Amino acid sequence: MQHRPVMLAEVLEQMAIKDDGIYLDCTFGRGGHSQGILSLLGASGRLLAFDRDVDAIVSDVALAMLKDKRFTLSHSCFSALESVVADEALVGQIDGILLDLGVSSPQLDDPQRGFSFMQDGPLDMRMDIGAEMTAAKWLSKVDEKELTRVLFEYGEERFARRIARAIVETRAEKPLLTTRQLAGLIEHAVPKREKRKHPATRSFQAIRIEINKELDELKDVLQQSIQVLKRGGRLVVISFHSLEDRMVKQFIRNESGAKYDPGKLPVKEADIAQGCLVKRGKPLKAGKFEIEQNPRARSAIMRVAERV
């Protein structure tokens, strides 16, 4: 499937690209959003991008874009945001940050990466193929209680206990090594099916989140974004499931007003910390035409905040 950047027009509008601005694309992917940002920058503008997936870093698109002196690309995860910006001596000077969360189309479409149950492949799920822990390794040793927690919390899977028990019982007889094995096991363990959703969807999401520590990475990058943005700089986040979106929504809300330590009573004015962000508008979703062209955009939700 051809890679289409989700909500590209909305990203470019909400980031309010300035001719001489400095921007950061934290999920380069196959460069769709980065190309759009770069096309609006003038000769003195700059775009820093990074991705934890080395396949994105060495893609043909990336190699071609690196010929542009305004563009810098590095192999890094979300939690390295502040250090990436510091290496360029640009802390506090960033005009806009884009976070396009989740798995990219190339990752989902490559059966060797193990993200999807639609095709058979090794049970991998690593966003960074240099990382040690694969889904197969994790499933071979995680205890049933922890597995249940991950499936329930990260996948919002109501049959988490049933699935965890089935995985533990199955691995005692033979290792789980492929996506088709795991999907079939889950399908057999789940007593009821949701309309238009494979029974393994939630579990695959949960295991992927755990393997890649996605929510921990998101928490880190959101906090670090405040440190690197300049006044008036914008944070644009595209989420694809409720856990991510809830975290982003809560972060923006928490950073958008006066905060104080409830342990200090009475509350004095000096104890109140003013918010660092202001929410810009309501959450945005992909339009009908885009969803028809790219069904993966149907669950995307964009939230925007500005540094004050």
BALOBA-1460 file (C-alpha; in Angstrom, 3 decimals):
// residues 308
<rec num="1" residu="m" x="0.000" y="0.000" z="0.000"/>
<rec num="2" residu="q" x="1.291" y="3.462" z="-0.899"/>
<rec num="3" residu="h" x="2.209" y="5.472" z="2.184"/>
<rec num="4" residu="r" x="-0.056" y="8.479" z="2.725"/>
<rec num="5" residu="p" x="0.689" y="10.929" z="5.520"/>
<rec num="6" residu="v" x="-2.391" y="11.262" z="7.722"/>
<rec num="7" residu="m" x="-4.111" y="14.667" z="7.873"/>
<rec num="8" residu="l" x="-1.299" y="16.385" z="5.967"/>
<rec num="9" residu="a" x="-3.297" y="19.534" z="5.146"/>
<rec num="10" residu="e" x="-4.392" y="19.886" z="8.767"/>
<rec num="11" residu="v" x="-0.821" y="19.378" z="10.014"/>
<rec num="12" residu="l" x="0.543" y="22.128" z="7.790"/>
<rec num="13" residu="e" x="-2.269" y="24.506" z="8.720"/>
<rec num="14" residu="q" x="-2.034" y="23.896" z="12.474"/>
<rec num="15" residu="m" x="1.743" y="24.154" z="12.590"/>
<rec num="16" residu="a" x="1.450" y="27.614" z="11.033"/>
<rec num="17" residu="i" x="4.712" y="27.207" z="9.115"/>
<rec num="18" residu="k" x="6.865" y="30.340" z="9.056"/>
<rec num="19" residu="d" x="9.324" y="31.024" z="6.266"/>
<rec num="20" residu="d" x="12.301" y="31.115" z="8.635"/>
<rec num="21" residu="g" x="10.926" y="28.761" z="11.290"/>
<rec num="22" residu="i" x="12.557" y="25.747" z="12.926"/>
<rec num="23" residu="y" x="10.422" y="22.611" z="13.086"/>
<rec num="24" residu="l" x="10.662" y="19.082" z="14.404"/>
<rec num="25" residu="d" x="9.034" y="15.946" z="12.966"/>
<rec num="26" residu="c" x="9.428" y="13.259" z="15.636"/>
<rec num="27" residu="t" x="8.093" y="10.431" z="13.452"/>
<rec num="28" residu="f" x="9.679" y="10.729" z="10.019"/>
<rec num="29" residu="g" x="8.162" y="7.480" z="8.714"/>
<rec num="30" residu="r" x="8.369" y="7.750" z="4.949"/>
<rec num="31" residu="g" x="8.703" y="11.514" z="4.965"/>
<rec num="32" residu="g" x="5.224" y="12.610" z="3.942"/>
<rec num="33" residu="h" x="4.745" y="15.192" z="6.680"/>
<rec num="34" residu="s" x="8.405" y="16.263" z="6.538"/>
<rec num="35" residu="q" x="8.207" y="16.886" z="2.797"/>
<rec num="36" residu="g" x="5.122" y="19.035" z="3.308"/>
<rec num="37" residu="i" x="6.783" y="21.111" z="6.027"/>
<rec num="38" residu="l" x="9.977" y="21.513" z="4.028"/>
<rec num="39" residu="s" x="8.034" y="22.702" z="0.982"/>
<rec num="40" residu="l" x="6.725" y="25.681" z="2.992"/>
<rec num="41" residu="l" x="10.051" y="26.709" z="4.516"/>
<rec num="42" residu="g" x="12.254" y="29.433" z="3.078"/>
<rec num="43" residu="a" x="16.005" y="29.283" z="2.580"/>
<rec num="44" residu="s" x="16.693" y="30.087" z="6.248"/>
<rec num="45" residu="g" x="14.133" y="27.658" z="7.677"/>
<rec num="46" residu="r" x="15.094" y="24.328" z="9.240"/>
<rec num="47" residu="l" x="13.502" y="20.933" z="9.764"/>
<rec num="48" residu="l" x="14.853" y="18.361" z="12.203"/>
<rec num="49" residu="a" x="13.359" y="14.879" z="11.964"/>
<rec num="50" residu="f" x="13.968" y="11.584" z="13.691"/>
<rec num="51" residu="d" x="12.588" y="8.064" z="13.839"/>
<rec num="52" residu="r" x="13.342" y="4.988" z="15.946"/>
<rec num="53" residu="d" x="12.906" y="2.718" z="12.906"/>
<rec num="54" residu="v" x="16.175" y="2.403" z="10.967"/>
<rec num="55" residu="d" x="14.221" y="1.386" z="7.836"/>
<rec num="56" residu="a" x="12.794" y="4.916" z="7.792"/>
<rec num="57" residu="i" x="16.246" y="6.467" z="8.186"/>
<rec num="58" residu="v" x="17.739" y="4.605" z="5.204"/>
<rec num="59" residu="s" x="14.683" y="4.798" z="2.922"/>
<rec num="60" residu="d" x="15.051" y="6.264" z="-0.571"/>
<rec num="61" residu="v" x="12.897" y="9.226" z="0.465"/>
<rec num="62" residu="a" x="15.130" y="9.981" z="3.445"/>
<rec num="63" residu="l" x="18.346" y="9.743" z="1.430"/>
<rec num="64" residu="a" x="16.942" y="12.092" z="-1.219"/>
<rec num="65" residu="m" x="15.741" y="14.625" z="1.368"/>
<rec num="66" residu="l" x="19.117" y="14.677" z="3.111"/>
<rec num="67" residu="k" x="20.521" y="16.495" z="0.086"/>
<rec num="68" residu="d" x="18.583" y="19.543" z="1.322"/>
<rec num="69" residu="k" x="20.808" y="21.485" z="3.736"/>
<rec num="70" residu="r" x="17.752" y="22.692" z="5.657"/>
<rec num="71" residu="f" x="16.944" y="19.103" z="6.686"/>
<rec num="72" residu="t" x="18.487" y="16.950" z="9.426"/>
<rec num="73" residu="l" x="17.502" y="13.343" z="10.186"/>
<rec num="74" residu="s" x="18.591" y="11.143" z="13.081"/>
<rec num="75" residu="h" x="17.884" y="7.624" z="14.385"/>
<rec num="76" residu="s" x="16.318" y="8.348" z="17.770"/>
<rec num="77" residu="c" x="13.260" y="7.569" z="19.870"/>
<rec num="78" residu="f" x="10.785" y="10.056" z="21.355"/>
<rec num="79" residu="s" x="12.565" y="10.256" z="24.684"/>
<rec num="80" residu="a" x="15.672" y="11.614" z="22.919"/>
<rec num="81" residu="l" x="13.840" y="14.743" z="21.727"/>
<rec num="82" residu="e" x="15.584" y="17.198" z="24.042"/>
<rec num="83" residu="s" x="19.045" y="15.752" z="23.363"/>
<rec num="84" residu="v" x="18.478" y="15.829" z="19.583"/>
<rec num="85" residu="v" x="17.514" y="19.501" z="19.797"/>
<rec num="86" residu="a" x="20.350" y="20.270" z="22.233"/>
<rec num="87" residu="d" x="22.879" y="18.751" z="19.814"/>
<rec num="88" residu="e" x="21.804" y="21.418" z="17.333"/>
<rec num="89" residu="a" x="21.905" y="24.154" z="20.024"/>
<rec num="90" residu="l" x="18.217" y="24.882" z="19.393"/>
<rec num="91" residu="v" x="16.581" y="24.361" z="22.801"/>
<rec num="92" residu="g" x="13.887" y="27.007" z="23.270"/>
<rec num="93" residu="q" x="13.948" y="27.942" z="19.582"/>
<rec num="94" residu="i" x="11.595" y="25.361" z="18.042"/>
<rec num="95" residu="d" x="8.534" y="26.819" z="16.275"/>
<rec num="96" residu="g" x="6.619" y="23.571" z="15.937"/>
<rec num="97" residu="i" x="6.702" y="19.892" z="16.907"/>
<rec num="98" residu="l" x="4.785" y="17.102" z="15.160"/>
<rec num="99" residu="l" x="4.083" y="13.748" z="16.799"/>
<rec num="100" residu="d" x="2.399" y="11.224" z="14.499"/>
<rec num="101" residu="l" x="1.895" y="8.299" z="16.873"/>
<rec num="102" residu="g" x="1.408" y="4.606" z="16.276"/>
<rec num="103" residu="v" x="2.656" y="2.296" z="13.533"/>
<rec num="104" residu="s" x="3.345" y="3.456" z="9.977"/>
<rec num="105" residu="s" x="1.860" y="1.845" z="6.871"/>
<rec num="106" residu="p" x="5.243" y="0.406" z="5.762"/>
<rec num="107" residu="q" x="5.644" y="-1.252" z="9.158"/>
<rec num="108" residu="l" x="2.142" y="-2.741" z="9.045"/>
<rec num="109" residu="d" x="2.469" y="-3.888" z="5.439"/>
<rec num="110" residu="d" x="5.777" y="-5.729" z="5.919"/>
<rec num="111" residu="p" x="4.992" y="-9.206" z="7.328"/>
<rec num="112" residu="q" x="8.591" y="-9.581" z="8.504"/>
<rec num="113" residu="r" x="8.048" y="-6.820" z="11.066"/>
<rec num="114" residu="g" x="5.289" y="-8.794" z="12.801"/>
<rec num="115" residu="f" x="2.957" y="-5.887" z="13.544"/>
<rec num="116" residu="s" x="-0.047" y="-7.232" z="11.661"/>
<rec num="117" residu="f" x="-1.960" y="-10.510" z="11.812"/>
<rec num="118" residu="m" x="-3.234" y="-10.015" z="8.252"/>
<rec num="119" residu="q" x="-0.143" y="-11.787" z="6.880"/>
<rec num="120" residu="d" x="1.986" y="-14.441" z="8.530"/>
<rec num="121" residu="g" x="5.387" y="-13.404" z="9.781"/>
<rec num="122" residu="p" x="7.743" y="-13.616" z="12.755"/>
<rec num="123" residu="l" x="6.317" y="-12.406" z="16.059"/>
<rec num="124" residu="d" x="8.600" y="-9.371" z="16.260"/>
<rec num="125" residu="m" x="6.768" y="-5.998" z="16.671"/>
<rec num="126" residu="r" x="9.925" y="-3.967" z="17.379"/>
<rec num="127" residu="m" x="9.842" y="-0.413" z="16.057"/>
<rec num="128" residu="d" x="13.616" y="-0.354" z="16.479"/>
<rec num="129" residu="i" x="14.948" y="-3.616" z="15.055"/>
<rec num="130" residu="g" x="18.121" y="-3.106" z="17.075"/>
<rec num="131" residu="a" x="16.214" y="-3.521" z="20.335"/>
<rec num="132" residu="e" x="16.649" y="-6.838" z="22.132"/>
<rec num="133" residu="m" x="13.077" y="-7.631" z="23.188"/>
<rec num="134" residu="t" x="10.747" y="-9.061" z="20.538"/>
<rec num="135" residu="a" x="7.108" y="-9.979" z="21.043"/>
<rec num="136" residu="a" x="8.036" y="-13.683" z="20.833"/>
<rec num="137" residu="k" x="10.677" y="-13.345" z="23.569"/>
<rec num="138" residu="w" x="8.369" y="-11.363" z="25.817"/>
<rec num="139" residu="l" x="5.471" y="-13.792" z="25.413"/>
<rec num="140" residu="s" x="7.778" y="-16.723" z="26.191"/>
<rec num="141" residu="k" x="8.518" y="-15.504" z="29.712"/>
<rec num="142" residu="v" x="5.911" y="-12.976" z="30.902"/>
<rec num="143" residu="d" x="3.784" y="-14.301" z="33.774"/>
<rec num="144" residu="e" x="0.051" y="-14.669" z="33.364"/>
<rec num="145" residu="k" x="-0.864" y="-11.856" z="35.762"/>
<rec num="146" residu="e" x="1.351" y="-9.305" z="34.012"/>
<rec num="147" residu="l" x="0.174" y="-10.439" z="30.585"/>
<rec num="148" residu="t" x="-3.431" y="-9.993" z="31.685"/>
<rec num="149" residu="r" x="-2.645" y="-6.483" z="32.914"/>
<rec num="150" residu="v" x="-0.993" y="-5.489" z="29.629"/>
<rec num="151" residu="l" x="-3.844" y="-6.840" z="27.498"/>
<rec num="152" residu="f" x="-6.456" y="-5.155" z="29.672"/>
<rec num="153" residu="e" x="-4.742" y="-1.777" z="30.161"/>
<rec num="154" residu="y" x="-3.066" y="-1.293" z="26.789"/>
<rec num="155" residu="g" x="-5.535" y="-3.160" z="24.607"/>
<rec num="156" residu="e" x="-8.689" y="-2.484" z="26.628"/>
<rec num="157" residu="e" x="-9.381" y="-6.166" z="26.015"/>
<rec num="158" residu="r" x="-12.293" y="-7.436" z="28.116"/>
<rec num="159" residu="f" x="-11.236" y="-11.054" z="27.576"/>
<rec num="160" residu="a" x="-7.669" y="-10.361" z="28.711"/>
<rec num="161" residu="r" x="-7.692" y="-13.090" z="31.379"/>
<rec num="162" residu="r" x="-8.903" y="-15.756" z="28.942"/>
<rec num="163" residu="i" x="-6.324" y="-14.799" z="26.323"/>
<rec num="164" residu="a" x="-3.462" y="-14.654" z="28.830"/>
<rec num="165" residu="r" x="-4.324" y="-18.095" z="30.160"/>
<rec num="166" residu="a" x="-4.498" y="-19.532" z="26.636"/>
<rec num="167" residu="i" x="-1.084" y="-18.054" z="25.769"/>
<rec num="168" residu="v" x="0.553" y="-19.448" z="28.919"/>
<rec num="169" residu="e" x="-0.974" y="-22.901" z="28.363"/>
<rec num="170" residu="t" x="0.018" y="-22.978" z="24.693"/>
<rec num="171" residu="r" x="3.629" y="-21.869" z="25.202"/>
<rec num="172" residu="a" x="4.110" y="-24.707" z="27.700"/>
<rec num="173" residu="e" x="3.649" y="-27.136" z="24.794"/>
<rec num="174" residu="k" x="5.248" y="-25.163" z="21.950"/>
<rec num="175" residu="p" x="6.709" y="-21.652" z="21.511"/>
<rec num="176" residu="l" x="4.661" y="-18.882" z="19.927"/>
<rec num="177" residu="l" x="6.780" y="-17.674" z="17.023"/>
<rec num="178" residu="t" x="4.509" y="-16.279" z="14.303"/>
<rec num="179" residu="t" x="1.734" y="-13.724" z="13.986"/>
<rec num="180" residu="r" x="-0.635" y="-16.309" z="12.558"/>
<rec num="181" residu="q" x="-0.067" y="-18.605" z="15.534"/>
<rec num="182" residu="l" x="-0.884" y="-15.855" z="18.000"/>
<rec num="183" residu="a" x="-3.873" y="-14.527" z="16.052"/>
<rec num="184" residu="g" x="-5.350" y="-18.017" z="15.745"/>
<rec num="185" residu="l" x="-4.882" y="-18.694" z="19.441"/>
<rec num="186" residu="i" x="-6.612" y="-15.433" z="20.384"/>
<rec num="187" residu="e" x="-9.439" y="-16.029" z="17.931"/>
<rec num="188" residu="h" x="-10.064" y="-19.414" z="19.540"/>
<rec num="189" residu="a" x="-9.890" y="-17.993" z="23.100"/>
<rec num="190" residu="v" x="-12.312" y="-15.085" z="22.594"/>
<rec num="191" residu="p" x="-15.970" y="-16.149" z="22.972"/>
<rec num="192" residu="k" x="-17.502" y="-13.110" z="21.259"/>
<rec num="193" residu="r" x="-16.460" y="-11.080" z="18.213"/>
<rec num="194" residu="e" x="-16.837" y="-7.353" z="17.622"/>
<rec num="195" residu="k" x="-18.335" y="-6.307" z="14.304"/>
<rec num="196" residu="r" x="-15.737" y="-5.471" z="11.654"/>
<rec num="197" residu="k" x="-12.840" y="-6.109" z="14.083"/>
<rec num="198" residu="h" x="-10.621" y="-9.176" z="14.264"/>
<rec num="199" residu="p" x="-10.500" y="-10.697" z="17.774"/>
<rec num="200" residu="a" x="-6.705" y="-10.267" z="17.858"/>
<rec num="201" residu="t" x="-6.727" y="-6.518" z="17.136"/>
<rec num="202" residu="r" x="-6.697" y="-5.325" z="20.733"/>
<rec num="203" residu="s" x="-4.143" y="-7.881" z="21.908"/>
<rec num="204" residu="f" x="-1.707" y="-7.101" z="19.091"/>
<rec num="205" residu="q" x="-2.001" y="-3.412" z="19.961"/>
<rec num="206" residu="a" x="-1.360" y="-4.090" z="23.643"/>
<rec num="207" residu="i" x="1.677" y="-6.305" z="23.063"/>
<rec num="208" residu="r" x="3.159" y="-3.794" z="20.592"/>
<rec num="209" residu="i" x="2.732" y="-0.946" z="23.079"/>
<rec num="210" residu="e" x="4.442" y="-2.968" z="25.803"/>
<rec num="211" residu="i" x="7.343" y="-4.163" z="23.618"/>
<rec num="212" residu="n" x="8.116" y="-0.627" z="22.442"/>
<rec num="213" residu="k" x="7.267" y="1.148" z="25.734"/>
<rec num="214" residu="e" x="5.150" y="3.513" z="23.633"/>
<rec num="215" residu="l" x="3.256" y="5.197" z="26.454"/>
<rec num="216" residu="d" x="6.449" y="5.785" z="28.445"/>
<rec num="217" residu="e" x="8.039" y="7.307" z="25.347"/>
<rec num="218" residu="l" x="4.982" y="9.501" z="24.758"/>
<rec num="219" residu="k" x="5.009" y="10.739" z="28.351"/>
<rec num="220" residu="d" x="8.690" y="11.690" z="28.020"/>
<rec num="221" residu="v" x="8.349" y="13.463" z="24.699"/>
<rec num="222" residu="l" x="5.356" y="15.517" z="25.825"/>
<rec num="223" residu="q" x="7.231" y="16.812" z="28.860"/>
<rec num="224" residu="q" x="10.349" y="17.542" z="26.814"/>
<rec num="225" residu="s" x="8.353" y="19.402" z="24.168"/>
<rec num="226" residu="i" x="7.733" y="22.233" z="26.642"/>
<rec num="227" residu="q" x="11.467" y="22.661" z="27.166"/>
<rec num="228" residu="v" x="12.366" y="22.977" z="23.481"/>
<rec num="229" residu="l" x="9.437" y="25.017" z="22.123"/>
<rec num="230" residu="k" x="9.777" y="28.794" z="21.895"/>
<rec num="231" residu="r" x="6.984" y="31.114" z="22.988"/>
<rec num="232" residu="g" x="4.264" y="30.808" z="20.364"/>
<rec num="233" residu="g" x="5.627" y="27.448" z="19.195"/>
<rec num="234" residu="r" x="3.049" y="24.747" z="18.514"/>
<rec num="235" residu="l" x="2.705" y="21.107" z="19.513"/>
<rec num="236" residu="v" x="0.664" y="19.000" z="17.066"/>
<rec num="237" residu="v" x="-0.134" y="15.403" z="18.042"/>
<rec num="238" residu="i" x="-1.946" y="12.785" z="15.964"/>
<rec num="239" residu="s" x="-3.174" y="9.797" z="17.999"/>
<rec num="240" residu="f" x="-4.755" y="6.574" z="16.788"/>
<rec num="241" residu="h" x="-6.214" y="4.995" z="19.900"/>
<rec num="242" residu="s" x="-7.863" y="6.141" z="23.112"/>
<rec num="243" residu="l" x="-4.907" y="5.497" z="25.433"/>
<rec num="244" residu="e" x="-2.617" y="7.834" z="23.499"/>
<rec num="245" residu="d" x="-5.289" y="10.454" z="22.972"/>
<rec num="246" residu="r" x="-6.267" y="10.406" z="26.642"/>
<rec num="247" residu="m" x="-2.653" y="10.963" z="27.650"/>
<rec num="248" residu="v" x="-2.238" y="13.856" z="25.202"/>
<rec num="249" residu="k" x="-5.537" y="15.434" z="26.240"/>
<rec num="250" residu="q" x="-4.651" y="15.232" z="29.936"/>
<rec num="251" residu="f" x="-1.158" y="16.614" z="29.347"/>
<rec num="252" residu="i" x="-2.459" y="19.651" z="27.461"/>
<rec num="253" residu="r" x="-5.159" y="20.232" z="30.075"/>
<rec num="254" residu="n" x="-2.665" y="19.974" z="32.928"/>
<rec num="255" residu="e" x="-0.261" y="22.380" z="31.244"/>
<rec num="256" residu="s" x="-2.940" y="24.857" z="30.196"/>
<rec num="257" residu="g" x="-3.797" y="26.391" z="33.561"/>
<rec num="258" residu="a" x="-2.493" y="27.408" z="36.958"/>
<rec num="259" residu="k" x="-1.221" y="24.437" z="38.956"/>
<rec num="260" residu="y" x="-0.296" y="24.090" z="42.592"/>
<rec num="261" residu="d" x="0.936" y="21.434" z="44.983"/>
<rec num="262" residu="p" x="-2.172" y="20.275" z="46.900"/>
<rec num="263" residu="g" x="0.131" y="19.208" z="49.721"/>
<rec num="264" residu="k" x="0.798" y="22.847" z="50.546"/>
<rec num="265" residu="l" x="-2.035" y="24.426" z="52.497"/>
<rec num="266" residu="p" x="-2.935" y="27.210" z="52.597"/>
<rec num="267" residu="v" x="-2.123" y="27.776" z="48.935"/>
<rec num="268" residu="k" x="-0.079" y="30.921" z="48.425"/>
<rec num="269" residu="e" x="0.251" y="32.783" z="45.161"/>
<rec num="270" residu="a" x="3.975" y="32.012" z="45.100"/>
<rec num="271" residu="d" x="3.197" y="28.267" z="45.116"/>
<rec num="272" residu="i" x="1.064" y="28.474" z="41.984"/>
<rec num="273" residu="a" x="2.829" y="27.601" z="38.720"/>
<rec num="274" residu="q" x="1.288" y="29.122" z="35.618"/>
<rec num="275" residu="g" x="0.511" y="26.809" z="32.709"/>
<rec num="276" residu="c" x="2.994" y="26.502" z="29.855"/>
<rec num="277" residu="l" x="0.515" y="25.657" z="27.089"/>
<rec num="278" residu="v" x="-2.789" y="26.830" z="25.710"/>
<rec num="279" residu="k" x="-5.101" y="24.538" z="23.803"/>
<rec num="280" residu="r" x="-5.812" y="25.647" z="20.233"/>
<rec num="281" residu="g" x="-9.291" y="24.738" z="19.078"/>
<rec num="282" residu="k" x="-11.165" y="21.477" z="19.272"/>
<rec num="283" residu="p" x="-9.702" y="18.058" z="18.364"/>
<rec num="284" residu="l" x="-9.602" y="17.474" z="14.606"/>
<rec num="285" residu="k" x="-10.379" y="14.308" z="12.650"/>
<rec num="286" residu="a" x="-9.664" y="13.229" z="9.097"/>
<rec num="287" residu="g" x="-12.269" y="14.217" z="6.515"/>
<rec num="288" residu="k" x="-14.537" y="11.815" z="4.665"/>
<rec num="289" residu="f" x="-12.542" y="12.018" z="1.425"/>
<rec num="290" residu="e" x="-9.239" y="11.243" z="3.161"/>
<rec num="291" residu="i" x="-10.749" y="8.275" z="4.983"/>
<rec num="292" residu="e" x="-12.037" y="6.912" z="1.667"/>
<rec num="293" residu="q" x="-8.543" y="7.232" z="0.187"/>
<rec num="294" residu="n" x="-6.747" y="6.040" z="3.330"/>
<rec num="295" residu="p" x="-8.913" y="3.925" z="5.689"/>
<rec num="296" residu="r" x="-6.167" y="3.986" z="8.342"/>
<rec num="297" residu="a" x="-6.951" y="7.667" z="8.881"/>
<rec num="298" residu="r" x="-10.417" y="6.883" z="10.259"/>
<rec num="299" residu="s" x="-9.216" y="6.553" z="13.854"/>
<rec num="300" residu="a" x="-6.828" y="9.546" z="13.768"/>
<rec num="301" residu="i" x="-7.447" y="12.455" z="16.115"/>
<rec num="302" residu="m" x="-5.335" y="15.598" z="16.220"/>
<rec num="303" residu="r" x="-4.800" y="17.866" z="19.212"/>
<rec num="304" residu="v" x="-2.933" y="21.170" z="19.083"/>
<rec num="305" residu="a" x="-1.422" y="23.320" z="21.812"/>
<rec num="306" residu="e" x="0.726" y="26.456" z="21.836"/>
<rec num="307" residu="r" x="3.609" y="27.397" z="24.152"/>
<rec num="308" residu="v" x="2.897" y="30.552" z="26.161"/>
